[in-house]
Amino acid sequence: MNLSRWLLVFAVLFCALPVRADADQAAAKVELSQQLEHRVPGNWQMHVRWRETTLLASFMPPYQEAFDLWYQPDVLLDRMKGLCPVAGDPIWHMLTPAQDIVMEPTVGGKTAEGMRVSCRNAARKPS
């Protein structure tokens, strides 16, 4: 095979890599959204998106409930941990070891770093 053909093969393979990564990220986002739809209270709003290497799920309970939870941080953090996929869940196979899923509560459009839960760190055992 001549050099120009090798370069063409390399270019095709190289260009296909980001497409695969983007497809994997899109599939993980859909999977997490579908899982959470069945576990989040129906009156909560939810938004799932990628932020760099983090699949971030933001939750907005109705204002009074959110306000009450905000002042019960242990209860709020337990709720966020309870939304994390269990260890061994297939979604973890869609992510690289450098990627994480984070649950983030918001109140009135605001959040706090201390209220975010890293699911990789809080991976719970299957129930």
DAUR-V73221 format. One record per pair of residues at least 12 apart in sequence whose ideal C-beta (glycine too) atoms are under 8 Angstrom apart, sorted by the first residue. I is the first residue (numbers start at 1). J is the second residue. Records with the same first field share a line. If there is no record, write none. Layout:
I: J, J
This chain:
24: 94
25: 50, 55
27: 94
28: 55, 91, 94, 95
29: 48, 49, 50, 55
31: 90, 91, 94
32: 48, 55, 57, 85, 91, 101
33: 46, 48
35: 85, 89, 91
36: 48, 57, 83
39: 82, 83
40: 59, 83
41: 61
43: 61, 62, 65
44: 59, 60, 61, 62
45: 59, 60
46: 58, 59, 60
47: 60
53: 96, 98, 99, 100
54: 99, 100, 101, 102
55: 95, 99, 100, 101, 102
56: 101, 102, 104
57: 83, 101, 102, 103, 104
58: 104, 105, 106, 111
59: 80, 83, 103, 104, 105, 106
60: 105, 106, 107
61: 105
63: 107, 108
66: 105, 106, 107, 108
67: 107
69: 105, 107
70: 105, 107, 115
73: 114, 115
76: 105, 115
77: 115, 117
79: 105
80: 103, 104, 105, 115, 116, 117
81: 103, 117, 122, 124
82: 124
83: 103
84: 101, 103, 117, 119, 122, 123, 124
85: 101, 119, 123
86: 123, 124, 125, 126, 127
87: 123, 124, 125, 126
88: 126
89: 126
92: 123
100: 118, 119, 120
101: 118, 119, 120
102: 116, 117, 118, 119
103: 116, 117, 119
104: 116, 117
